[in-house]
Amino acid sequence: MTEQVAALNYCDLNEIMPLPNDAALAMWLRERLALPGLVQLGVDSTADQGAVVSERGEIELWRRWRFEARIVAECSGWASMRTNARSWF
């Protein structure tokens, strides 16, 4: 497996593939590795996004989003109440 991916060491991906993104890199690796029984191959370019290629060649792009909301509510009898709500997906 090391020999198949050695071409990626210290190289410019623009010289290897026309559009070097997660999906293209995952397909490039899948074609060169050709591991028997390989069901999925995933590439994560960052902790928040990546691509997964299935055994049929279907590509699933994923991205993790972080949402923050600040809620300001006026309540009768209270001055003002401020609440921070955070969600990570």
Buried (B, 14 or more C-beta within 10 A) or exposed (E): EEEBEEEEEEEEEEEEEEEBBBBBBBBBBBEEEEEEEEEEBEBBEEEEBBBBBEEEEEBEEEEEEEEEEEEEEEEEEEEEEEEEEEEEE
